[in-house]
Amino acid sequence: MKKLNFIILTICILTVVSCDRLLDVNTPDNQIDQNKVFEDVQTANAALAAHYADLMKSSPIAGGDLETYLSSYTDELRNYTTTGSDSRDLFLNLHTDTNSIMLNAWSTAYKHIYTANAIIEGVSGSNGISITDKNWFRGQALLTRSIMFFYLNQLFGDIPYPESTDYKVNNVIGKTTSITVLTNLERDLLEVTSLLQNEYKDPERIYPNRYVANLLLAKVYMAGQNWNKAEILLKEIIQSPLYQIEPDITKVFTKSGKEVLWQLKPHNNASLQQATIFYFNNSLPNIYAISESLINTFQDNDLRKQNWIGRVDFGGVSYYRVEKYKNRNNTNTNEYSIVFRLEEAYLLLAETLAQQNKFDEALPYVNKIKLRAQLAPLTMPISKEQLLQEVLLEDKREFFVEMGHRFLDLKRTGKLNTLQTTKQNWKDFHQLWPVPQKEILLNANLKPQNPGY
């Protein structure tokens, strides 16, 4: 037990020190003794568990964190605060390169990238871990690193792509072009698919498997409009006996659902941020409520509106809160934070098929989602433009305020500028966030700044 506590403490120190500078996370004074941390499977497991616990606390995939800000940045949430703040600036699209939320998104993602690189290096150099276990640990770390790079690329465009813990290199690293980032991600994720198995290591699905890598790789392919390769991967996921669409919409966000590809486990049965941050009752919204733009996309008979959204009437006005996760009393025994679920594969596949003019084949996948919500299915004939618009609309209704889906979906489909109809300050250059000013001051090789900032 003392050994495991040491490992966890070492990983915590590793991640904390990374906040001082973009990639200055591995100086001689904070080097990890990798021989101790990765001397056997038990200690390597402790390091990986600490990594996932840290992802749960703050990261692009931490529920209630970046997803909240991206939902208000787009058109899903309205920020009801009246005093100036970085979160309100983000909602109003009046942000600058000194915005602390953008800095936190950048720095925490690179912190996790550093940790993943440390795990990769430590496991590789270990003499006490078998080849099979080394492959699994490398696959896990490569996958989490790829997720961080994917979000950074979608948010900031050209980004640094550090693949080691060498602080001398990382302190002065320049930016990699967006196209090259996607190429690197394809390379890394193809390796992950060769390292991980289809079966889960844990029945709670808190450690990702090969299909999780498939889903992320499909997103990478779709970002590059490589529809056929994405189609193949998505069909593998959907056809796997491991997964099925949960027919009861009230059970979608429970930890035991067979639609879950990967989820993060809260500490000590704590309530998820997603369950608490959006809650208000008999009052004005504390900070956020669902926007008119989002609520108006739902029909009254849509089961998602009835079960995932709560109505609050106050002062003669109706407000709507997000209620996908419902346990708010820190006795949470049945809700984990879902990162990827099967419904996403269905809608992504419908999109890839539509892009290839396979309309007949695409309809059943989008209709699977519509029918569960008790909406009328789409029928032929239908144009490519109509079908893609319907898929995007179902994305909005199915994945509102989840993992930045709305921003990522609009970006992938080239429709971010449609936000100009609901966001009066939206400009074309808002499709990218600025590289944080603090990071550019520390490393001039991060210039030039993104246009418009």
N, C-alpha and C positions, 0 to 999 in steps of 0.2 A: 504493500500500500504506500509506503514512503517513496518507493521508486516511482510509482504512478503519479503521486502528488508532485514530485520533482519534475516529471515530464510535462505535466499540465502547466506548472508554474513557468517552466522554460518557454513553452509555446506562447503563453500569455505575455511574457516579457518580450519575446520576439515580435509579437504583433503590436504591442503598445509603442515600442520605440520607433516604429515605422511612420508615425504620424508627424514627425518633425520635418520631414522633407519628402518630396515626391517619391524618390526611390532610394533615399539614403537610409536604408533600413538594416544595413549589415556592416557596421564599423568594427574595428578590432575589439572595442570594449564590450560589444554585445554579441559576439560570435557564439553560436550554439556549439556545444560539444556534441557533434553528430554521432560520435561513437557511443555515447550514453543514450541519446534520445532514440536511436534506431538500432540498438544492440540486439533486439529480438522482436517477435511479432507483438508481444504484449505492450512493449513501450511504443512501438510504431502505431499500434491501435490507439493508444492514449493520445499520441500526437495528432492523429487524424480526427479523433473525437473532439479534441480541443479546437481544431480547425473548423469543424462543422458547427460547434457551439458558438464560435465567433462569427461565422456567417449568419447565424440565426440572430445575433445581437444587432449587428449593423453591417449591411452590405447591399448591393443592388437587388439581392433576392431575399432580404430580410423583410418579412411582412410588416406593412404599416410604415415602412421607411421610404425608400426611393419611389415605390409604387404610388404612395400618397401624393408626393410632389409632382410626379409625372401626370397623375390624374387631374390635378388642378392646373398643371401647365397646359394640358390639352383641354378637353371639354366635358370631363366626367364629374368633377367636383368644383364647387364654388367655395371660396374662402370668405368666411363671414366676419373676419376680424377687421377692425377699422383703424388700428394703429399701424404705422410703418414697420415692416419686418422683411427679412429675406424671403420668407415663405409667401408673404403677400405680393412682393415684387415678382416672384416666380409666377403666381397666379395671374397677375396683371401683365405678364410678359414685359416687365420693365427692369429685368435683371441686368447686372453688369458682371465683369470678370472678377469682382470682389465678393460675389455672393457666396456665403458660407455653406449653403446647401450643395452648391456645385463643387465647392472645394472638398466637402465631406464625401461626396459621391466619388470623386477622383481619388482621394487619398485612401479611403477605406478599400476601394477596389484594388489599388496597388499594394496595400497591406496584405490582402488575401493572396494576391499573385506572388508576393514574396514568400509567404508561408508555404504555398503550393510548391514553389521552386525549392525551398528548403527541404520539404518532404521528398521531392523527387531526387535531390542530390543525396540526402541522408540514406534513403532506402537503397539507392544504387551502390553506395559505398559500404553497406552493411555486410558483415560476414556471418551474421546470425539469423538471416531471413532467407527462406527458400526462394527459388526462382519463381515459383507459382505465386507466392505471397508478394514478392517484389513486383510482379506484373500487376497484381490487383491494386497495391498501394500507388504505383505509378499511374495507373489508369484513373483512380479516384482523384489524384492531385492534378493530373493533366486536364481532367474534365472540369473541375472547379476553376482552374486557371482559365480555361477556354470560355467559361461562362462570364467571368469577370472581363476578359478581353472583348467579348461580344458586346456587352453592355457599354463598355467604354467607347468602342468603335461607333456604336449606334448613336451615342450621345455627343461625342466630341470629334468624330471623323478620324483624321490622322492622329495616331497615338504612339507612345513608346511601347515596345514589345519586348520587355526584358525576359530572358529565358534562363537566368542564373541569379545567384545571390551575390555576385561580385559587385561590391559597393563602388569600386573604382570605375567600373564600366557604367553602372546604373546611375551614378551621380551626374554624368554628363551625356547620358543617352539622348539621341535625337528621336524624332517622330518617324514612324513607319506609315507609308501611305495606306489609305483605307483599302484599296484593292489588294495590297500585299498582306494586310491584316487578315482579310478574308481567306487569302491563299494559305497563310500560316495556320489559320483555324481549321481549314479543311485538312491539312496535313496532320495536325495534332489530333483532331477528332477521329480521323481514320485510324490513327494508332490506338486511340482509346477503344474503338470498336474491336480491335484485335486483342486488347488486353483484358477487357471485361467480359463476363459471361451474361447470358440472358437471365439466368436465375438470380434472385436477390440473395444477398448474404444475410439479411435480416428480414423477418416476416413483416416488419412495420414499414419497410421500404424507405428507411432513413439513409441508406447508402445506395447511390444510384447504380444502375446496371447498364448493360450495353444499349438497351432501348432508349435510355435517357440521352446517351451520346448520339444515337440516331436522330432523335428529335432536334437536338441543337444543331447537328450537321445539316439536317433538312432546312432549318432556318438560315444557316449560312449559305446553302445553295440557293435558296429563294431570294436572299439579299443580292445574289449575283445573277438572278433570273435563270438559274439552271433547273428548270422545272422537272425534267425527266428524272434526274438524279434524286431530287427531293421526293418525287412520287414513289420511287422504289423504296426509299427508307420509311416513308410514312405508312405504306402498305404493310411493311414488315411489322410495324408496331400494332396496327389495327388488327392484323390477322393473328397476332400472338394470343394463345389461350390464357396468358397471364392477365389480360385486361378485358373489361367489358364496361359499357356505358351503364352507370347507375340509373335504373328506371325511376327511383323515388327521388325527386328533386330535393327533398328535405334532408337527404343523407349524403349529398354530393361532397360536403365539406367535413365529413367525419373521417377519422384516420384509417378506418378499416375498409374504405371503398376500393373496389377493384378497378376503378378508373384512375387511381393515383399511380403516377409513374415515379414521382420522387417527392418527399416531404421532409421538412425539418422539425425536429422534436423540441418542444419547449422544456425548459428546466423546471423540475419539481412541480409539474402540473400547473404551471403558471398560465394565466389567460394570455391569449395572443394579442399583440398590438392591434391587429385587424378587428378584434372584437370590442376593444375599449376606446380606441382613438376616435371612432366615428359616432359613438353613442351619445345621444342627448334625449331628454324626455321632458315634456311640459315646459319647454323653454325654447329660446332661440338656439340655433346650432352653436356649440362651443367654438369650433373652428370651421369644420367642413360639413357640407351637406351635398347631396346629389344635385347636379345642375339641372336646370329646365331642359337643356339640350339632350341630356341623357334620359330623364324620366319621360320625356315626350316620345321617345322611340318605342316605348312599351305599350302594348295593348293591355287593357284591363284584365283579360283572361290569361295573360302570360303568367305561368306558374313562377317564373323567376321574379316578376314584380310582386307577386303575392307572398313569396317565401324568402327572398333575398333582400328585400327592401322594406323598411319600416316607415310608416307615415306618422308625422307629428304635427298636430294642429295647434298653433299658438298665435294669439293676437289676430285671429281671423285669417291667418295665412297657413298654408300647408307646406311643410318641409319634409324632406325624405332623407333617411339615413341608410347607410350600407349595413346590411345584416347577414352577410354570408357566414361569418363566424359568430357564435352566439354566447359562448361561455365567458362570463365577465367577472366571476367571483373567485378566481384563482384556485378553483377545484376542478380544473380542466382535465378530464380523463379521456376525452374522445375527439379532440381537435388538435391536429398538427398543422403546421403552415405548409400548404401545398405549393410546390414550385412548378411542377408540370403535371397535367392531367390529360387523359385520353381525348377529351373533347377538343383539345387544341389540335391534335393530330387529325381528327376528322375535318375540321374547318380548314386547316392548312392543305390537306389533300384535296378538298373541294376546290380550293383556290388554284392549286397547281394543275389540276385537271381542266379547270375552266381556262386557264392561260394557254393550254394546249388544244383548246376547242373540243374537248371531250365532255360535252355538256350532259349527255345521257348518263355517263359514268359518274359525273360530279354530283348530280342531284341527290342521290341517296345519302351521301355523307352530310350535306348541309341539312337535308330533311330529317335525319336522325336527331339532330339537335333541336330543330323546330318542333318536331312531333312530341318530344319529351316535355317541351314547354307548353304543349297543347295549342300550337299554332298550325295554321293550314300549311301543307307542304307546297313546295314549288313544283310546277309542272312544265312540260314542254308544250309549245315552243318557247324558248327564252334566248335572248341575245347574250353574247359574251359580256357586254357592259352591264346588263341587268343582273346576270348571275354573279359577277364579281362584286357588284354593289350589295347584293343580298348577303353574300358571304361576309363582307365587311360589316354589314349591319348586325349579323348574328354574332360576329366577334365582339362588337360593342356591347350587345345585350348579355352575352354569355360571360365575358371576361372583364366586365367593368371593375376597375380598381383592383386588378390583379397583376402584379409583377410588371407594370408598365406596358401592358398589352396594347392599349389604345395608341400610345406613341409609336411603339414598334410596328403595329399594323399599318398605321397611316404612313409611316416612313417607308416601309417595304412596298406599299402600293403607290407611292409617289403622290399622296394626297394630304400631306401635312398642311399645305397652304389652304386647304378647304376650311381650316380653323379660322380664317379671316372672317367668315360669316358669323361666328359666335364670339370671337376674341378680338376686340376692337384694336388692340395694340400689336396683334400678330404681324410679323414681318417675315419675308422670305428667309433671311439669315437666321431666324430662330429655329430652323431645322437642325442646327448644331448649337451646342452650348460652347461658351468660351473656355479655353484653357485657363484654369485659375491663375490670376495675376501673381499670387504668391509663388506658384510653381515656376513661372517664367522668370521671376526675379532670382530664384535659386538656381535655375538652369537655363541659360540663354539658348541652348540648343532646342528648346521647345518652341521657339519662334519659327515662323510667324504666327501671330494670333489668328484665330478663325475670323473670317470676314464679318464686318458689322460691329465688332466689339473693340 
